[in-house]
């Protein structure tokens, strides 16, 4: 089972809100997830980014692969280094 850390889109049309989730790579974008580890809201000023660093590091240590967007968000939040 390949586990990915990726974004789950919520919110209304033209008003996206995202949850950072750990999910099986075979599930759909908004399908069942294993665990929610953070939120990302790009529509607010300033941008809202809350990540549970402990949970993210646990999943990364267990082999979960972040998507490109989530990897950039985790760097911005200071969870992973360069």
C-alpha positions in Angstrom: 0.0 0.0 0.0 1.5 3.3 -1.1 0.7 6.1 1.3 0.7 9.7 0.2 0.4 13.0 2.1 -1.8 15.2 -0.1 -4.5 17.9 -0.2 -8.2 17.2 0.1 -10.3 20.0 -1.5 -13.3 21.4 0.4 -15.2 24.6 0.2 -17.4 26.3 -2.3 -16.9 26.9 -6.0 -14.1 29.5 -6.4 -13.5 29.4 -2.6 -11.2 26.5 -2.0 -10.2 25.2 1.4 -7.9 22.3 1.8 -7.1 19.6 4.4 -3.7 18.0 4.5 -4.4 14.3 4.8 -2.6 11.0 4.7 -4.3 8.6 2.3 -3.8 5.5 0.2 -2.5 6.6 -3.2 -5.3 4.7 -5.0 -8.1 6.6 -3.4 -9.8 9.6 -5.1 -8.8 13.1 -4.2 -11.7 13.6 -1.8 -12.1 10.0 -0.9 -11.4 8.2 2.4 -8.3 9.3 4.2 -6.3 7.6 7.0 -5.6 10.7 9.0 -6.0 14.5 8.8 -2.7 16.3 9.8 -3.4 19.9 8.9 -5.3 22.6 7.1 -4.5 25.1 4.3 -6.7 28.0 3.4 -5.2 30.1 0.6 -8.2 32.5 0.4 -7.6 34.2 3.8 -5.3 37.1 4.2 -2.7 36.1 5.5 -2.8 32.5 4.3 -3.8 30.0 7.0 -1.5 27.0 7.3 -1.7 24.7 10.3 0.2 21.4 10.3 0.6 18.9 13.1 4.4 18.6 12.8 4.6 15.5 15.1 2.0 13.6 13.0 3.7 14.7 9.7 7.1 13.6 10.8 5.7 10.2 12.0 4.1 9.5 8.6 7.2 10.7 6.7 9.4 8.4 8.9 7.0 5.5 8.1 7.5 6.0 4.4 4.6 8.3 3.3 5.4 10.3 0.2 4.2 13.9 0.1 2.8 15.4 -3.1 4.8 18.2 -4.6 2.4 20.9 -3.2 2.4 19.4 0.2 6.2 19.1 0.3 6.3 22.9 -0.4 3.8 23.6 2.3 5.6 21.4 4.8 8.8 23.4 4.0 7.0 26.7 4.5 5.6 25.4 7.9 9.1 24.4 8.9 8.3 20.7 9.3 10.9 19.5 6.8 14.2 21.1 5.8 15.4 22.0 2.4 
